[in-house]
Amino acid sequence: MLKEFKEFAIKGNMIDLAIGVIMGGAFGAVVTSLVKDVIMPPIGALLGGADFSNLMWVIKEGSTAAPYATPAAAAEAGATVMAYGAFINTVINFVIVALAIFMVVKAMNRLRKQEEEAVSTKPCPFCKSDIALEATRCPACTSEI
């Protein structure tokens, strides 16, 4: 059982998966910063200075009366709020991550397709001319492959 686990853990796919998870976490942090620090401020400015991260609906007031400047201030006062602004930021973050992953997968598929198209022939072992991969006889020297 230990031998099987070692084979499983050392396989290339397992290492690729670990690298993918680590890179995905780092990529997620970059996209979160992109949304929070670059994309949302101009959108907030266009909408009259609204900061989406502070948009909330007060369901039940806390020990101090509303209005609360931030969801954190509302939580500190003991209020119950629905912080839909944070949800909007998370949805935008998700859309950007999904778009970026789509673009990466699309580029990888294009490279794979080009690679598959490029490898459509093989050299004849006798005369070294290019023949189709499926060929059973060389058209140049008529040798059986």
C-alpha positions as CSV (number, residue, x, y, z in Angstrom):
1,M,0.0,0.0,0.0
2,L,2.8,2.4,0.8
3,K,4.4,1.6,-2.6
4,E,1.2,2.4,-4.4
5,F,0.8,5.7,-2.5
6,K,4.3,6.6,-3.4
7,E,3.6,5.9,-7.1
8,F,0.4,8.0,-6.9
9,A,2.1,10.9,-5.1
10,I,5.1,11.1,-7.4
11,K,3.1,10.8,-10.7
12,G,3.5,13.8,-13.0
13,N,-0.2,14.5,-12.9
14,M,-0.2,14.9,-9.1
15,I,2.7,17.3,-9.2
16,D,1.0,19.2,-12.1
17,L,-2.1,19.5,-10.0
18,A,-0.2,20.8,-6.9
19,I,1.5,23.4,-9.1
20,G,-1.9,24.4,-10.6
21,V,-3.5,24.8,-7.2
22,I,-0.6,27.0,-6.0
23,M,-0.6,29.1,-9.2
24,G,-4.4,29.4,-9.0
25,G,-4.2,30.8,-5.5
26,A,-1.6,33.3,-6.5
27,F,-3.6,34.2,-9.6
28,G,-6.7,34.6,-7.5
29,A,-5.0,37.1,-5.3
30,V,-3.8,39.1,-8.3
31,V,-7.3,39.2,-9.8
32,T,-8.8,40.2,-6.4
33,S,-6.5,43.1,-6.3
34,L,-7.2,44.0,-9.9
35,V,-11.0,44.1,-9.2
36,K,-10.7,45.9,-5.8
37,D,-7.9,48.4,-6.6
38,V,-8.1,49.0,-10.4
39,I,-11.6,48.1,-11.8
40,M,-14.0,49.0,-9.0
41,P,-12.7,52.6,-8.2
42,P,-13.5,53.9,-11.8
43,I,-16.9,52.1,-11.8
44,G,-17.6,53.6,-8.4
45,A,-16.6,57.1,-9.7
46,L,-18.9,56.7,-12.7
47,L,-21.8,55.8,-10.4
48,G,-21.3,58.9,-8.2
49,G,-18.5,57.8,-5.9
50,A,-20.2,54.6,-4.8
51,D,-18.0,52.1,-3.2
52,F,-19.5,48.6,-3.8
53,S,-17.7,47.0,-0.9
54,N,-19.7,49.2,1.5
55,L,-23.1,48.6,-0.1
56,M,-25.4,46.9,2.4
57,W,-28.9,46.5,3.5
58,V,-29.5,46.8,7.2
59,I,-31.9,44.0,8.3
60,K,-31.8,44.7,12.0
61,E,-30.1,47.6,13.7
62,G,-27.5,47.1,16.4
63,S,-26.9,48.9,19.7
64,T,-26.1,52.1,17.9
65,A,-28.6,53.4,15.3
66,A,-28.0,53.3,11.6
67,P,-26.5,54.5,9.2
68,Y,-23.3,52.5,9.3
69,A,-20.4,53.5,7.1
70,T,-19.2,50.0,6.5
71,P,-20.3,46.4,7.1
72,A,-17.5,46.1,9.6
73,A,-18.9,49.1,11.5
74,A,-22.4,47.6,11.4
75,A,-21.0,44.3,12.7
76,E,-19.2,46.1,15.5
77,A,-22.5,47.8,16.5
78,G,-24.2,44.4,16.5
79,A,-26.4,45.0,13.5
80,T,-27.5,42.4,11.0
81,V,-26.7,43.4,7.5
82,M,-26.8,41.9,4.0
83,A,-23.6,43.1,2.4
84,Y,-24.6,42.8,-1.3
85,G,-21.7,45.1,-2.3
86,A,-19.2,42.5,-1.3
87,F,-21.2,40.0,-3.4
88,I,-21.0,42.3,-6.4
89,N,-17.2,42.5,-6.1
90,T,-17.0,38.7,-5.8
91,V,-19.1,38.2,-8.9
92,I,-17.0,40.6,-10.9
93,N,-13.9,38.8,-9.5
94,F,-15.3,35.5,-10.6
95,V,-16.1,36.7,-14.1
96,I,-12.6,38.1,-14.6
97,V,-11.1,34.8,-13.3
98,A,-13.4,32.8,-15.6
99,L,-12.5,34.9,-18.6
100,A,-8.8,34.7,-17.9
101,I,-9.0,30.9,-17.5
102,F,-11.1,30.6,-20.7
103,M,-8.4,32.6,-22.6
104,V,-5.6,30.4,-21.3
105,V,-7.5,27.2,-22.1
106,K,-8.3,28.5,-25.6
107,A,-4.7,29.4,-26.2
108,M,-3.5,25.9,-25.0
109,N,-6.1,24.2,-27.2
110,R,-4.9,26.2,-30.2
111,L,-1.3,25.2,-29.5
112,R,-2.3,21.5,-29.1
113,K,-4.2,21.6,-32.4
114,Q,-1.2,23.2,-34.2
115,E,1.1,20.6,-32.7
116,E,-1.2,17.7,-33.8
117,E,-1.5,19.2,-37.3
118,A,2.3,19.6,-37.5
119,V,2.9,15.9,-36.7
120,S,1.0,14.3,-39.6
121,T,4.0,12.6,-41.2
122,K,6.9,10.4,-40.3
123,P,10.1,9.6,-42.1
124,C,10.4,6.4,-44.1
125,P,12.9,4.2,-42.4
126,F,14.4,3.2,-45.7
127,C,14.6,6.2,-48.0
128,K,13.9,8.9,-45.3
129,S,11.2,10.7,-47.3
130,D,8.1,12.0,-45.5
131,I,5.1,9.7,-45.5
132,A,1.7,9.9,-43.9
133,L,1.5,8.5,-40.3
134,E,-1.2,5.9,-41.4
135,A,0.8,4.8,-44.5
136,T,1.7,1.1,-44.7
137,R,3.9,1.5,-47.8
138,C,6.3,4.3,-48.8
139,P,5.2,6.1,-52.0
140,A,8.8,7.0,-52.9
141,C,10.6,3.7,-52.5
142,T,7.5,1.3,-52.2
143,S,8.9,-0.3,-49.1
144,E,6.5,-1.8,-46.6
145,I,6.4,0.1,-43.3
